[in-house]
Structures are given as C-alpha cells and as structure tokens.
Amino acid sequence: MKKQFLFLPIAILFSTFILSQNPWIQIHPYPTAQDYNDTFFINEQKGYIVGKQGLILFTDDGGTVWQKQYENEERYFNSVFFINDIEGWVAGWGQIYHTIDGGENWEMQDRPIIFGDLQDIFFINQDTGWVVGSYKIILKTIDGGENWVKIMNSTASQMDFVSVYFTDAMHGCVVGGTSSGQDEAITMVTEDGGNTWIDTSPYNIHKLNSVYFINQDTGFACGYKKNILRTNDGGYTWYLKYEDLYGSLSEIYFFDYFHGMALSGNHNLFTEDGGNNWTEQYQVMGGTTHIEGFDAFNDSTGFAVGAWGRIVKTTNMGYDWERIDNSTSHPYYGIGFFDELNGLAILETTYDNHIMITNDGGYSWFEKQINVGSNLYDISLPSVTVGYLLANKNDKLVKTINGGHDWTILNLPETVDGYYNTIQFLDEQNGYVCGTYGQIFKTTDGGLTWNDKSISSQSFLRGMSFINENEGWLIDYYGKVIKTTTGGNSYSFQTLEDNNITYTPISIFFVNNLVGYITTIEGAVFKTINGGDQWDVVFSFSDGEYSNCYFLDEDRGWYKSHSAIYYTDTGGESWDLQMDYGFGSALYEIFFLDEENGWFSGVNSIVSKYVSPVSIDEVKEQNEYITIYPNPANDELFLSTILPTDKISYYEIYDINGRMLVSSNILQNTKIISIDISKLKTGIYVIKAQVNRYYSFSKFVKN
C-alpha cells in the first residue's frame, strides 16, 4: 500500500533562525497563538494538543514545556487519540495521521474517497478504531489504520457527525446535527462494531457536539442551546436534563459515575448525582475563549484547550482551573520598548485599568495598574527611562521617568467634542499630541505645559511623523497631508491623491527630511523623496485598513496589514511576505528600538520579535542557558544546560550560508544531549537550542 511519510520534527513555532528569510520570531503567547481543537493526555506528564494549521504539540512534563511535532498550514486537525504512550492518531480535513514512536514521526494513512471533513477519532485497542465527520462520515479500521473502510458518507441528509464513543469493540454511539445551522440533532448507535447503525435521534433537540459513556448503558451528550441529554439504554432513547436558550456546550466528561461536567468556556455545568441535575457555574478559564477539547488522565485531573492558544488544567474535577498557557484574550493594541529587555504594551480600548510590562524582551508579561480613568491609545518612549501613554478619552497623559516602574498622570488641554489619538516625543522634553477637529499641541517641558498649534477644526488628524522638534508631517482622515517646518507655527497643505482619486491615509513615517511613506485604507503605499512636495503610489496592497509601516532607512522597511507583515529593500517598490497569521487575525502595532530590535503586537497578546539577519561572523554568542563541548569537535557534540532544572527540547544546526542542516525535537526533555556530527563537513557552524521557553545560539567548529 502506498503511504506518504512526514519526517519530523520540523522547526518549532517562533523558532526562525537569524540567518533565515523570515526574521520574525513569535515569542508570546507560549506555546502558540493557534486555535486548539482537541487534547489527549496519556498520563500526568505526557500529553498532546492538535489544532489549526495542522498543529501537533507534545509535552512530557505536564504542560510546562511544549514541543511542536508538526505544523502544516494546509492541514487542520480536529481530534487526537492515543492507545498507549507511543501509538496514536490525529484526524481532520479529510486526513488521518498515525505515529508509533510518540509523535517523533507521523505517517499519513490511506483512506477511502470521502466527501466532507473528519471531526473525531476513537480507538478501542491498537487495531480497532473509527473516524466520523461531516455529511455522516463513518470510517472503520481493524488493523490500526493500515486499511480504512467507509461505512457511511451521505451528502443528501445534510447532517454531520461530530463526536463518537465506543464502550467496547461492538457498542458505540455517534452524535452531531445539521450541516448548516444548529437546528436539529442526530444520534446513531451500533451493536456490531460500527458495521450497521440505527438512527435514534431525539425530537426537537439542537445539534450535539460531544458524547461520553460511563458504561455500556449510561451515556451523555451535549451541544447547542446548552442541551445536556442522558441515555440509560446505550443511546436508544435520550432524556433532556438541561437546556438554555443561549450559548453552547462543546465537551462533556465524567470523572466517575456521579461527577461530570459540560464545558463551554466560562459558563460551565456540573453534576454530582450522575447527570440528573446540573448546576451552571461561572469560571475564570482565561478570558472569553471557547473551550473545544478536554481530556483527563485520572479521576480528578485533566486539561482543556480552546481558541487562541488556551490551555487550562484542573485537579478537582473542573471546579477550579489553572492557566498553563500565558496568553490573554486581550489584544496588545500598542507596544514599545525602553531597551532590549524592558517594554510595555497597552490593551485594546475596552481595558483601561492596567498595562502589560515585560522585563525579558517580550517573552513574559505582567500587569501594571495605571487607573487613569480612560482607555490608553498610544505610546511614545523617547529614552531608556522616560515614556508617555495617551489616555484619549479624558485628556490625560501618563508619564514615567523610571522605565515604567512608576507613572504620573498629567493633564492635556481640554477637548470639547473630540479626542486625542496620537502622541510623539522627540526627546524627554519635546513632544506633540494631535487629534480630532484639528487639535495639535506642543510641549517643551515634558508634558507639564502645552502650546496650542491647532489647525482648522475641519481636519480629523490621525497620525504624525516629526524628525525633529520643528519639522514634521501630519495626516487627516479626509486625505490631507500637512507639513510644518516651524514647530507648528505655520503649515502647508496637500491632498493625497493619484489619478484624481483622493486616498484616506492611516499612517505616516518619515526616514529623514526628504523620504517618507504613507499607508492608506485603500491599500496604496505613497512615497515622497522631496520632503512631501510630491507623493506617488509605489505599491498597492489588498489590505490597508489597519496598516502602518516602519523603515530602517530609505530602502528597507516593513508594512503591517491587518494580518500579515511584509518587507521591502527596494524603497517600497516590491514587498516580500514574511509572516501571515491568516483570516480572522489582527495585528496592531509595529515598533523598532533600533536596527536590530523590533517587535509587533496583535490580538490575543501576540508578540513577535525581529532578529536582524546577519552573517555567521556577526552572530553573538547567546549561550547563557547551555554549554557546548568539545569545541572544536570531531564526531560528537554535547549540549548541557547550565542550570540543573533546565531542559533542552529542540535544536537546529546551520552552516555558514544560513542553511539549516539538522533539526530535532528531544521527546524526552533532558539537561544533556549528544549530537552526531560525523556527517558534517569540516567548518564553522551555528547551533540553536531551545531551553525551556528560551533560545541559545552558539558557534562550534567541526574538525
């Protein structure tokens, strides 16, 4: 039988080496920001998560460190199931993958031609298993997936199977509902191992998402409208035990005969009497993220996963949850850094009581209370100690003079009807603030007093770029570019247009007094090479609504769209896609401290860091976490962690041309590993190793 093999592991998420074409490394949240659909834990230490973009994650330390075993943006995994600690399967988007070595290698298994997506997979032993999916897909294997037989697949009914459960090799149940919408549930049972199925669908019940059996007779299902059903005869008849007109339940699980739970996200349901009565309880499971999958490995402890990288753990049957991931449901609306390690992020406009602080370059963040009484809208950090935050709804400016440890609230000139939306400080003392109705104010004493430099109230100002305290440019919503060379004492005006079409500018960036760029809602990128006297379209993107740009010099720069990052080294005439988060994502801010240190932020607390592409001779040793020996080495190289509690989970080896030659996951995380380098040619190499959540870079010589 023909098989397709995937040789794993591949590169781990946010682990792009500094010599590669993509210099952006996602460093927060950990382990990823992808949507998770299912999880399976073999024991307290070993577990798996699958999800969007063909993601497979593995942990062998109870969720502290996660390794990426596989990722493929052309795949989408909905379900994972392991029969022991080395053999398991994942399924989704019409594909089934199998491993016999704990996920170090995954093999795509052949299956019959089907129409629809695979939603759930279940094995009763190493040989016998079932996969179900949309349009009433049911596949069965009796040889571990070497051969899959199509039992059912019908497009005529417009019904989907979402969840499957077998109590033994003969008795099983599938549940689901209408393919479009959620109006009707379907349940079917089998007594001959899934070869034939009997429709036992309950009347007037909405679509079901999950099924679980305590024993051969007693089972439960949950779904839309927060329906919870119970059966006492193996799924032939169902009794409604709970219903709510709002919300849905995605997963149902019983820890023993009496104690069970049905999960949605924050509003979960619990029973202590075998499912006869259910009580709703509000729980903090990390924002409003919907929970998609759950698995337990004993009678009280389990893990739940969901959208945007959510991982939570319970040790008391779901009554309390501990966050395992470090993501938040709050978007990082703006980001800035005082130096390479110390920075801050402001949250989306609805969260106004705190900011986020980092002291390790953006890998981890903690809350800092501000209590300014308004949402924070913009950041300006003119030095390593002084920073300003704009509170745009109540005419306040928040200032720090000690790198973000303490903050003082300052008053801005009062706005009657409008609000401020942009600040820029050229140094610790000189800065500007602008906003709606043409308001522009300038300070020369660090925000204590402000001088009115406003223009016509017909202008809706939305951005500015000053290159010194006197010369700068502003943009307004109505297509105007406004220039001053006198610190706001006088202005010149120009309309941003091309072929008699006026464009709506959204961001502006000047490299020097001659070269500047403007991004527009329409996606057009304008450029000037004469200080704004003339603006020309140099490129057009399809997505411009949330765009902004940053340039290192006249030629090298980045364009941030709603969900992607592009790079140019031709002054904007051509662009290369460097990172794409896909449909539904939102990237908000791009910030550069200097030529080698940049970050961007986005939805669900995404933070990615720019690492400057340099030659191998310029690589700085960053090996505070590991030692390598011997160096030079002949046939064997050793990596050892400096701290005894640290563990190595992944490494890559690059040659002097930046080509990755070797990459490997360390499935049994350890503090010391041996690497066979006998096949490497004589020369200089760079090794990158992941230690816990951080990365070390070291050069070594192969004799």
N, C-alpha and C positions, 0 to 999 in steps of 0.2 A: 504494500500500500504506500502510495506517495505521501510524504509528510514534508511540512515546512518547519525548519528549525530556526529558533531565535537564540543566538548565542549571547548570553547575559553574563554578568551585568553590564548595562550601559552606563553612560555618565549620569551621576546623581543630579537631582534638581538643584538649581542655583550653584552648580559647580563648574562653570565655564572657566577654563584656564586663561591666564592673562595673555597667552600668545594666540588665542583662538580668534575667530572672526567676530564673535559676539562677546563684547567685554562686560556685559551686564550680568551680575550675579544676584539672584533673588535671595536676600538674607533674612527676610521676615515676611509672613509668619513662618514658623517652623512646625512641621516639616515641609508643608507646601500650602498653597492657597487654592488648590484644586477642590472641586466638589467630590466628596466621598460618597459612595453608594452602598457599600457593604463592608463588613469586617468579620474575621473569623480568628478566634484565639484557641490555640492548641492547649496551652497551659498558662500559668500566670506570667510567664516570661515571653513566650513565642506567640506572635500574632501577625495577621496580615490585614491590609486595607486595600480595596480596589475602588476605582472611580473614573472620573472624566479623563479624556486623552489617554486611555489605555494605561492608567496608572496602577502599579502594584508596589505597595510599601511593605516592609518587613521590619519587625522589632524582635530582639531576643533578650531585652532587658525590661520588659513590662511597659514599653512605650516611652522610655526616656529618650532613646536614640532610634531614629527610623532610617532605614536604608531603602533607596529606590532600586527595586529589582528590574522594573521595566516601565517604559513610557513610550507611547506612540500616539501622536495626535489623530491618527486615522482609526483609532480604536476607542471603545467606550465600554468599560466593564461594569456590569450591574451586580454581579454575585460572585462570591468566593466560597469554596468548601474544601476542607482538608479531612482526610480519613485517618491520618496519623501525622507524625511530626515531619515527614518528608514528602508525602504524596498528596497532591491537591489539584483542584481545577478552578478556573475562572471562566466566566461566560459574559457575553454582551455583544451587541451589534452584530449578531449572527455568527460569532466566532466562539470557539471553545479552546482553551489552552490547558495544558497538563504539565505538571512537574513531578519528578520522582527524586529530587535532591533538595527539597526545601525551598525551591524557587531560584536556585542558582542558575538553572536553565529552564526555560519554558518552551514547550512544543505545541504548535497549533495542530489540533486534531481534525481529521476529515469528518464531515457530517453531510447528511443528505441535503438536497436543494430545498430551501425553505423560503417562505415569504414572511418577513417580519423580524423583530428584534428578540433576542434571548434575554429573559428577565431574571430567572432564578435557577439555581442548580442544587441538586441534593443527591448524596450518595449514602447508601445503607451499608456498604462494605467496599473493598478495593475494586470489586468487579462491577457491581450493580448500581446504576445511577440514572437520574432523569434530569432533563432540562426542559423548562417551559418558557413560553414567550407570547408575544402579541400574535393576534389572529389565530388563537387557540393552538399554538405550537406545543407539542409534546414529543420529545425525543427520549429514547431509552438506550442504554448500553448494558451488556452483561460481561464485558471484557475490559473494563476500565477506560473505555473511550476509544479503544482501537477501532471499534465499529459502532456507529450510532444509527439507530433505526427510527424512522419517522413514524410515530403512532398517529399523529393528528396534526393538521395545519389547514385551517379553513378561513378564507377571506370573506366568504359570504355572510358569516354571522356577525362580523364587525365586533367581535369580543376578544379580549386579551386575557391571557393567564399571567398573573403577576407573581404568585408565590406557590411553592409546592412543599409538601411534607409527607414523609413516609414513616410509619411506626415499625414496619418490618419489611421484608422483601416483597410482600404481597399487598399490604394495605396502605393506601395513600390517598391524598386529597390535594386538589388544586383549587385556587381561588383567583378571582380577577373581576373584570367587568367590561363595560362598553369601551371600544377603542377611542372614540371621540366623546369627551364629556365624562360624566361620572354618574349617570342616571340609573344604571342597572348593574347588579352583581351577578356573578356566575360562580357556582361551586360544582365540582365533579369529584366522584370517588371511584376507587378501583379496589377489587379484591383479588386480582390475578396478576399483580406486579406491574400494572400500568398498560397491559395489552388491550384491555377494553375499559371504557369509562362510562359511568352513569351520571346523568345530569341531576343534581339535587339542589338547584338554585332556589334560594328563598325569595319570597314575593315582596316587592316594594322595599328593597334594600339597595342602597347605593354601592358603587364599586368598592371592592375589597382589595386591600394592599398586602395583607400578611396573614398567614395561617400557622398555628402551632398546636401540637397534640401532646397532652400529658401521658396518655396511654392510647391503646387501640380504639377506645370508645370516646374518650373525653377530649375535645379539642375546642379551639377558639379562633376567631377571625376578626380582623378589624379593618377599617377603611374610611371612606369619606363620610362626612357628617358625623364623624367620631362614632360611627357604628361599632359596637362590640357584640359579636354573636357567639353562642355556645352550642355545641352539639354533644349529645350523650350516647349517640349510636354510630360513631365513626364517620359523621358528616352527611348522613342521610336526611336528617332534619336539623334545623337551626332555630335557635331562640334568641331574640333580640334582648340583650342585657343592658345596653346603654346606647343613647343617641343624643346628639347635639346638632343643631342646625348649622353651626359654624365650625369650621376647621376640619381637619382630617387626622387620622392616625396612620402612621407608616409602618409600625413594627409592634408585634405582640409577643410576649415571652413569659413563661412561668418558671420560677426557680424551684418550686415544689408543687404539690397538689393544691395548696391553698394560696400561695403568694405569687401574684402575677402583676404585670404592668403592660400598658399600651402607651407607646411614645409618639409624640408629635414634635416637640421642641421644648417649649417652656411650660405648656399646659398638658401634663401627663396624667394618666389614670392608673389607679392601683386597686387591687382586690386582696383581701385577706381571708376570704371564705370560699375559695375555689371558683371565683368568677361570677357568683350570683349577684354580688353588689360591687359597684365601682365608685371610687371617690376621685374627683379631679383635684390635682394639686399643682399650684404654680411653683416652678423650679427654675433656678438660675443655671442654665446649661450653656452659658456663653452667648449672650445676645439673643436675637430672634431667629437664629438659624434653624431650619427644619432638620430634624434627625431622620436619617434614611436607613440606617442599619444598626443592629445590636447583636452582640454575642457574649455569652457568659461561659466561664470555664469551671465554676463551682456553684454551690447553692446560694451565693450572695454577691459574687464579684463578676463584673463584666465591663465591656467597653461599648460606647455608642459613637457613631460617626455621622457626619452630615455635610451640608453645603459649606463652601469656602473654608475647607480645611479643619472643620470642627472635630475634635476628639475629646471625649469625656469618659470618666471612669467612675463606677460605683462599687462600693464594698458592702453595701447594706440593702441590696435588692432594689436599687433605684431611688431610694428616698433621699439620698444625697449624692452629689456629683462633684468630681474633681476635674478641673481643666488639665488636659495633657498637652494640647497644642498651646501656642502662645498668641494665636490670632485674636482679633476682636471683630465684632460686627460693625464697628465704627470705621468709616473711611478716613484715611490720613489725607486731609484736604490740602494741607501745605506742609512743607518740610524745609529745614535749614540746619546748617552745622556751623558751630563756632570754630572747630578744628576737626581733625580726622576722627576723633572719638566722640566728642560731645556735641549733641544736636537736640533738636526738638521737632515735634510735629503738632499741628493743630488739627482738630477733628472736624467732621462735617458740621455744617452750621447749626444743627439742632442740639449739639452737645457743647454747652458753654461754660461748664464749671471747672474744666481741667484741660491741661495739655499733656502730651506724652514726651518723656525725656529719655534719652539714651546716653550712655557713657562708654559704649563699646563699639561705636561706629555704625549703629543701627541694627545690630543683631537682636538685642533685647531692649524693651521699653517699659517704663513705669509711669504711673500717673503723677501729675503735679497739679495741685489745686491753684486756681487763679481767682475765681469768684469775681470776675469783672462785671457780671450782670448782663452780658451780651455775648453773642457768638463771636469767635475770633475768625478773622477773614484773610489776613495777610501777614507775612513775616519779612523782617529785614534785619540782618545780622552783620553790621559793619565792621566788627572786630572780634577778637577771640574772647572778649568778656562782655561786650555791650550788644544788646539785642532789643528789638521792638516788635510788638504784636499789635495789630489793628483790631479793635473791637468796633465794628462798623455800625452797630445799631444804636449806640448810646454815646457816640462822640468821645470815646476813650482810647487812650494809647497805653499799652502796658510795657514797662521798660525794666530791663535787668542790666546791672553793671558787674555782675559776678558769674557770668556764664550760665545763667538760668536758674541759679540756686534760689534767688530771691527776686521778687517782682514788685514794682511800684506802679500804681495807676495814675496816669496823667490825663489832664483834660485837653481835648481838642476844641477848636472853635465850633460853636453850636451850628448844627444843620437843622433847618426848619422843616423841610419836607423830605429831603433826600438822605443820603448816607455816603460815607467814605468806603472806597473799595480797594485802594492801592496805597502802599507806602514804599518809599525808597530812601535809605540813608546812605550818603556818600562816604561818611565817616561817623565818628561817635557824636558829632555836634550838628552837622549839616544834613538836612533831610527835607523831603517833600511828602505831602499827602494830597490825594485828589479823590474826587467822587462825582456824584450825580449833580446836575444843574451847574456845571462849570466850576465847581469849587476846587481851588488849588491854594494850599497854604505851605509856607516855607518856614523852617526853623533853623536857627544858627546856634542854639544853646541846648541841644539835646532834647528838644520837645517841651521845654518849660514854657516858651512863648512862641507864638506863630504870627507870621506876617501874611496878610491877605494878598494872593496873586491870582485871584479868580478871573475867569473869562465869562463869556456870555452864558446866561442861565439856560440857554437852549442846547448847550453841549452836555452830553451824557458821557463823562470821562470814564474809561475803563482800564487804562494802562498807561505806563510811562517808562522811559529809559533815559536817565541822566548819566553823562560820562564825567561830569564834574559839577561843582556847585552852581554853575551858571548856565551850562549848555545841556539841553535835553529836549526830548520829544514826547508828546502825549498823543493818545488816540481816543476818539469818541465813537459811540455806537452808530452814529449817522455817517460814518465814512470820512471823518476829518482827521488829518494829521497836523498836529500843532507843534511848532518849534519855538524855542526861546534860546537866546544866547546871552541873556541879561539876567538870568536868575529869576525869570517870571515878571520882570518889569515891562516887557513887550513880547508880542507873539506874532508869528506868521502862520497862515493857514493854507492847507492844501487838501484837495479832495482825492481820496484813494480810489482810482478808477482805472479801468482797462477796457478799451473798445467801447467807450461811452457807458460802461456799466460801473456803478458805484458799489464797492465792496464794503463789508462790515468787518472792521478789524477787531481782533480779540486779544492779541498780544504783540508786544514790540520789544526788540532787542537791538542795541547798538554796540558794535565791536569797538569802534573808535569814532572820531568826529566825521568820518566820511561814510563808512559802511554800516548799514543797518538792515534789519529784517522785520517784516510784519506778517503774522499769520491771520487768516480770516475765517469767519464762519463758513464761507463758501468753499474753503479748502485751498484757495490760492495763496501762494507764498510770494510776497512782494519783497524786492530788494532795491536799495539805493546805494550808489557808490559816490555820491556827491553831497552827502550831508542832508539828504531829504529833499533836494531841489527837484529830483525826478525819481519816481517809483515805477518799477517794472515787474511784471509777473515772471518769475523764473521757474516756477513749478506749481502744479496743481494736484492736491490730494483729494480723495473722495470724502474724507472725514476731517472736518475742520472745526466743528462746534466747540470742542473742549481743547483746542490746540494751544500750544506755546512752544517756544524754541529757545535754545541756548547755543552760543557759538564761542569756541575757544579762540578763534582768530577769524580772518576774513573768509577762509575756505572751509574750516572744519566746524561742524555743528550738528545739533540734534533737533528733530521735530517730534513732538509728542502729540499724538492724536488721542481720541477717546480710549483706545485700547492697544495702541502699538507705539513703538519707538523706532525712528528712522535716523540714519546717519548720512551726512554728506561730507565729502572732502573736495567738492568742486564748487563751493560757494553757493550751494542750493540748486544747481542746475540738474543734478541727479541725486537720488537717495537710495540707500540700501536698508531694507527691513532688518532690524537687529533683534527685536522681541515683539511678539504678538500674543496678547492674552485672550484674544478671541471675542466673539459676540457676547454681550452682557457684562463685560468688564468695564472698569472706569479708572483711568489713570489721571491724576490731578495735577501734579507738580513735578517739575524737574529742577534740580538745584546743583550747582557746581561750586565747590570751595576753591579749587584751583584746577590746573590742567589734568591732574592725576586723580582727583577725588570728586566724584559726583554721585548723586542719588536721585531716584524718582519715587514717588509715593502714589498710593491709589486706594481703591476700595478694599474693604476687609483688612485694613492695616498692612497692605502690601508695601514693602520697601525693597528696592533693588539698588545695588551699588555698582558703580562703574570702576573698573580696574583697567588702568591705561595699558594698551597693547605696546609692549616694549620688546626689544631684542633680548635674547637669553643672557647677554653680557650685562644687562641692566637690572636683571632680577635681583631684588634684595632678599636676603635670607629672612624668612619669616618662620622660624622653627622653634618658637617658644614653647611648643607643645610636644615636639618629638626630637629625638636624636637619631642620626643615621650612622651606621658603621658596617664594615670598614669603609673608608673613603680616602683613596681610591679602592675599588672593589673589583674582584675577578669574576666569579660566577654567582655569588650570593650576596645580597644586600639585606641588612636588618633594619627595621624601624622599631623604635621603642618609645613609649610615652614617657615624659619627664615625671608627671605625677602618677602615683600608683593607682589612683582612682579613675584616670582617663582611659579611654578605649579607642582603638583605631577601627574604623568601619569601612573605609574606602580609600583607594589610592589610584593615581594616574602617573604615567611616565611619559615625558615629552623629549623629543630630540631638539637640536639647536635650531631647527627650522619651524618649531612650534607644532609639529605633528604629534598627535597622541599615539603612542606605540603600544601601551599596555594600560588596561583599566580593570579593576577588580573590586567587587564587594567582598568584605570579610564577614561571612554569615555568622560566625561565632566571634563576636566582637572581643578583641583582646588587646592587651597593652604592649605586646611584642609580636611582630610578624617577620617571616623570612620570605624574600622575593628572589626568584630565579632570574638572573640577568645574563645567563650564559649565552643567550642568543643575540644579545645586543652587541653592536659593533663597538670597537674602541672609540671613546669620545666623551663629550660632556653632555649630561642630561639634567633635566629638572624633574623632581618628583613632588607631586601634590598629594597630601594626605588629609583625610577628614578625621579629626579627633573630636569626639562628641559633636558639637554643632559648629565647630570652627575648622579652619583650614590652615595648613602649614605648607610652605614652599621651601625646598632645599635643592641645591645643586649637588651632583655627585659625578665622579669620574669612573668610567668603565675601562679597566686595563685590557 
